Amino acid sequence: MRNFVIGFVVAIVLLGGGFYLYARLGFINPSADIPVSSFEASQAMAILDNSIGRRAPEMKNPVPADEENLAAGMKLYQSNCAGCHGDINHAESSLAESFYPRAPQFQHEAPDMPENQNFYLIKHGIRWSGMPAWKQSMADRQIWQVCAFLGHMNKLPPDVEQQWRSVAK
């Protein structure tokens, strides 16, 4: 049994060291215009979701999802987010395919994270993805307005939806 455990530990160390050398010696292609790997397609979002879930503080959105805040969130989204994530008139952003990993297109798949996790993600960004940390550019209230908008973007009040259609050109 002792030999098995030693062999198992040695195998794990060799595999980890092999992966480290593979990455460290530059064998991983850093290009943003290559297809997403099968590992990334199957594991990356789960890893990201779990990481954000672990770090995002449990808190409720202090901004009510009324027409005023949804409209404010929509305007912030349109001016800061739609270029990468699409909008009501342009479901596919022309920039989305330029990122690696690809920027999610929210008209096709609305964000499904709880608002506290969206808040954390927007405020702190996502390393190695092109998603910036907005904490230097937006106040917490504005980030919460964007979160309220994201949570309701598929069921906006008619006035806010009409405003969005006119703002998104």
C-alpha positions as a Markdown table, in Angstrom:
| # | Residue | x | y | z |
|---|---|---|---|---|
| 1 | Met | 0.0 | 0.0 | 0.0 |
| 2 | Arg | 2.9 | 2.3 | 0.8 |
| 3 | Asn | 4.4 | 1.9 | -2.6 |
| 4 | Phe | 1.0 | 2.7 | -4.2 |
| 5 | Val | 0.7 | 5.9 | -2.3 |
| 6 | Ile | 4.3 | 6.9 | -3.1 |
| 7 | Gly | 3.7 | 6.1 | -6.8 |
| 8 | Phe | 0.4 | 8.1 | -6.8 |
| 9 | Val | 2.1 | 11.1 | -5.3 |
| 10 | Val | 5.0 | 10.9 | -7.7 |
| 11 | Ala | 2.6 | 10.6 | -10.7 |
| 12 | Ile | 0.6 | 13.7 | -9.5 |
| 13 | Val | 3.8 | 15.7 | -9.1 |
| 14 | Leu | 5.1 | 14.7 | -12.5 |
| 15 | Leu | 1.8 | 15.6 | -14.2 |
| 16 | Gly | 1.6 | 18.9 | -12.4 |
| 17 | Gly | 5.2 | 19.6 | -13.3 |
| 18 | Gly | 4.7 | 18.6 | -16.9 |
| 19 | Phe | 1.7 | 20.9 | -17.2 |
| 20 | Tyr | 3.7 | 23.7 | -15.6 |
| 21 | Leu | 6.6 | 23.3 | -18.0 |
| 22 | Tyr | 4.2 | 23.0 | -20.9 |
| 23 | Ala | 2.7 | 26.4 | -20.0 |
| 24 | Arg | 5.9 | 28.0 | -18.8 |
| 25 | Leu | 7.8 | 27.2 | -22.0 |
| 26 | Gly | 5.1 | 28.9 | -24.1 |
| 27 | Phe | 3.3 | 25.9 | -25.7 |
| 28 | Ile | -0.1 | 27.3 | -24.8 |
| 29 | Asn | -1.3 | 29.5 | -27.7 |
| 30 | Pro | -2.3 | 33.0 | -26.4 |
| 31 | Ser | -4.1 | 34.1 | -29.6 |
| 32 | Ala | -7.6 | 35.5 | -29.2 |
| 33 | Asp | -8.7 | 34.4 | -32.6 |
| 34 | Ile | -8.4 | 30.6 | -32.2 |
| 35 | Pro | -11.3 | 28.3 | -31.3 |
| 36 | Val | -12.2 | 27.7 | -27.7 |
| 37 | Ser | -10.6 | 24.6 | -26.4 |
| 38 | Ser | -12.8 | 21.7 | -25.3 |
| 39 | Phe | -11.5 | 22.1 | -21.7 |
| 40 | Glu | -12.4 | 25.7 | -21.6 |
| 41 | Ala | -15.8 | 25.1 | -23.2 |
| 42 | Ser | -16.6 | 22.5 | -20.6 |
| 43 | Gln | -14.9 | 23.8 | -17.5 |
| 44 | Ala | -14.1 | 27.5 | -17.6 |
| 45 | Met | -17.5 | 28.9 | -16.9 |
| 46 | Ala | -18.1 | 26.5 | -14.0 |
| 47 | Ile | -14.7 | 27.5 | -12.5 |
| 48 | Leu | -15.5 | 31.3 | -13.0 |
| 49 | Asp | -19.0 | 30.9 | -11.5 |
| 50 | Asn | -17.7 | 29.0 | -8.5 |
| 51 | Ser | -14.9 | 31.6 | -8.0 |
| 52 | Ile | -17.2 | 34.5 | -8.1 |
| 53 | Gly | -19.8 | 32.7 | -5.9 |
| 54 | Arg | -17.1 | 32.2 | -3.3 |
| 55 | Arg | -15.9 | 35.9 | -3.3 |
| 56 | Ala | -19.1 | 37.9 | -3.9 |
| 57 | Pro | -20.4 | 39.2 | -0.6 |
| 58 | Glu | -24.0 | 38.2 | 0.2 |
| 59 | Met | -26.0 | 41.4 | -0.3 |
| 60 | Lys | -29.2 | 42.5 | -1.8 |
| 61 | Asn | -29.4 | 45.1 | -4.5 |
| 62 | Pro | -30.3 | 48.3 | -2.6 |
| 63 | Val | -31.6 | 49.9 | -5.9 |
| 64 | Pro | -35.2 | 49.1 | -6.6 |
| 65 | Ala | -36.0 | 47.8 | -10.1 |
| 66 | Asp | -38.3 | 50.6 | -10.9 |
| 67 | Glu | -38.6 | 52.4 | -14.3 |
| 68 | Glu | -36.2 | 55.2 | -13.2 |
| 69 | Asn | -33.4 | 52.8 | -12.1 |
| 70 | Leu | -34.0 | 50.4 | -15.0 |
| 71 | Ala | -33.7 | 53.3 | -17.5 |
| 72 | Ala | -30.5 | 54.6 | -15.7 |
| 73 | Gly | -29.1 | 51.1 | -15.8 |
| 74 | Met | -30.0 | 50.7 | -19.5 |
| 75 | Lys | -28.2 | 54.0 | -20.4 |
| 76 | Leu | -25.1 | 52.9 | -18.4 |
| 77 | Tyr | -25.2 | 49.5 | -20.1 |
| 78 | Gln | -25.7 | 51.0 | -23.5 |
| 79 | Ser | -22.7 | 53.4 | -23.2 |
| 80 | Asn | -20.3 | 51.0 | -21.3 |
| 81 | Cys | -21.3 | 47.4 | -22.0 |
| 82 | Ala | -23.3 | 47.1 | -25.3 |
| 83 | Gly | -20.2 | 47.4 | -27.4 |
| 84 | Cys | -19.0 | 44.0 | -26.2 |
| 85 | His | -22.2 | 42.3 | -25.0 |
| 86 | Gly | -24.7 | 43.5 | -27.6 |
| 87 | Asp | -28.0 | 45.5 | -27.3 |
| 88 | Ile | -31.6 | 45.3 | -28.2 |
| 89 | Asn | -31.0 | 46.4 | -31.8 |
| 90 | His | -27.7 | 44.5 | -32.2 |
| 91 | Ala | -27.9 | 41.1 | -30.6 |
| 92 | Glu | -24.4 | 40.2 | -31.8 |
| 93 | Ser | -21.6 | 42.7 | -30.9 |
| 94 | Ser | -19.0 | 43.0 | -33.6 |
| 95 | Leu | -16.3 | 43.0 | -30.8 |
| 96 | Ala | -17.5 | 39.8 | -29.1 |
| 97 | Glu | -15.6 | 37.5 | -31.4 |
| 98 | Ser | -12.4 | 39.5 | -30.8 |
| 99 | Phe | -12.2 | 38.4 | -27.1 |
| 100 | Tyr | -10.9 | 35.2 | -25.7 |
| 101 | Pro | -12.9 | 33.9 | -24.0 |
| 102 | Arg | -15.7 | 35.3 | -26.1 |
| 103 | Ala | -17.8 | 38.1 | -24.6 |
| 104 | Pro | -21.3 | 36.7 | -23.7 |
| 105 | Gln | -24.1 | 38.1 | -25.9 |
| 106 | Phe | -26.8 | 39.0 | -23.4 |
| 107 | Gln | -29.6 | 39.2 | -26.0 |
| 108 | His | -29.1 | 35.5 | -26.7 |
| 109 | Glu | -28.4 | 34.5 | -23.1 |
| 110 | Ala | -29.2 | 36.9 | -20.3 |
| 111 | Pro | -26.9 | 36.9 | -17.3 |
| 112 | Asp | -28.1 | 34.2 | -14.9 |
| 113 | Met | -26.0 | 35.1 | -11.9 |
| 114 | Pro | -27.6 | 36.5 | -8.8 |
| 115 | Glu | -27.3 | 40.3 | -8.6 |
| 116 | Asn | -24.7 | 40.3 | -5.9 |
| 117 | Gln | -22.4 | 38.2 | -8.1 |
| 118 | Asn | -23.1 | 40.4 | -11.1 |
| 119 | Phe | -22.2 | 43.4 | -8.9 |
| 120 | Tyr | -18.9 | 41.8 | -7.9 |
| 121 | Leu | -18.1 | 40.8 | -11.4 |
| 122 | Ile | -18.8 | 44.3 | -12.8 |
| 123 | Lys | -17.0 | 46.1 | -10.0 |
| 124 | His | -13.8 | 43.9 | -10.1 |
| 125 | Gly | -13.7 | 42.6 | -13.7 |
| 126 | Ile | -12.5 | 39.3 | -14.9 |
| 127 | Arg | -8.7 | 38.8 | -15.3 |
| 128 | Trp | -7.5 | 37.6 | -18.7 |
| 129 | Ser | -10.8 | 38.2 | -20.4 |
| 130 | Gly | -11.0 | 41.8 | -21.5 |
| 131 | Met | -13.8 | 42.5 | -18.9 |
| 132 | Pro | -12.5 | 45.6 | -17.0 |
| 133 | Ala | -13.0 | 46.4 | -13.3 |
| 134 | Trp | -15.6 | 49.3 | -13.4 |
| 135 | Lys | -15.0 | 50.4 | -9.7 |
| 136 | Gln | -12.9 | 53.4 | -10.9 |
| 137 | Ser | -15.4 | 54.5 | -13.5 |
| 138 | Met | -18.8 | 53.8 | -11.8 |
| 139 | Ala | -20.2 | 54.5 | -8.4 |
| 140 | Asp | -21.6 | 51.5 | -6.5 |
| 141 | Arg | -25.2 | 52.8 | -7.1 |
| 142 | Gln | -24.5 | 52.9 | -10.9 |
| 143 | Ile | -23.2 | 49.3 | -10.8 |
| 144 | Trp | -26.3 | 48.3 | -8.9 |
| 145 | Gln | -28.5 | 50.0 | -11.6 |
| 146 | Val | -26.7 | 48.0 | -14.3 |
| 147 | Cys | -27.3 | 44.8 | -12.2 |
| 148 | Ala | -31.0 | 45.7 | -11.9 |
| 149 | Phe | -31.2 | 46.3 | -15.7 |
| 150 | Leu | -29.3 | 43.0 | -16.5 |
| 151 | Gly | -31.8 | 41.1 | -14.3 |
| 152 | His | -34.8 | 42.6 | -16.1 |
| 153 | Met | -33.5 | 43.1 | -19.6 |
| 154 | Asn | -35.8 | 40.4 | -21.0 |
| 155 | Lys | -38.8 | 41.8 | -19.2 |
| 156 | Leu | -38.5 | 45.6 | -19.3 |
| 157 | Pro | -41.4 | 47.9 | -18.8 |
| 158 | Pro | -42.6 | 49.1 | -22.3 |
| 159 | Asp | -41.4 | 52.7 | -21.7 |
| 160 | Val | -37.8 | 51.5 | -20.8 |
| 161 | Glu | -37.7 | 49.1 | -23.7 |
| 162 | Gln | -38.8 | 51.8 | -26.1 |
| 163 | Gln | -36.1 | 54.2 | -24.7 |
| 164 | Trp | -33.5 | 51.4 | -25.2 |
| 165 | Arg | -34.6 | 50.9 | -28.8 |
| 166 | Ser | -34.1 | 54.6 | -29.5 |
| 167 | Val | -30.8 | 54.8 | -27.7 |
| 168 | Ala | -29.3 | 51.7 | -29.3 |
| 169 | Lys | -28.5 | 52.8 | -32.8 |
